[in-house]
């Protein structure tokens, strides 16, 4: 009996740890695009991670050092199509989603939901009971996505970003 289309598709998808050195150019490209999409410019990326983005893979390495699952690439037939970067608060009950990213040509096809499921599962295994993320107010598509996934806006002061949380 032939595999169903869903089974064939599922076999093509995998999460793998992000490799800060080997994936550096992809990680930097994904993060720059995330900044452009979220903030309207990648100027903040250069400010945060250096003139060539060289500090971003180092930051990814630090996240992965805390837990190897905290920096993961979503691949389709071996090609990177998404990135999730996670962390934990000092209080350990609160997990952080630092980055959710899906390549533009794959957006709106369910891959963000896979990243969200991965993040919740990974943070829950690490001991978090809640997860938090921040999103730029101009990134309406992301806000709609997070709300549809069950994330809720929470009050936040002294920030230009919207704070969202979800129970794990």
Order of alpha helices (4+ residues) and beta strands (2+ residues): alpha-beta-alpha-alpha-alpha-beta-beta-beta-alpha-beta-alpha-beta-beta
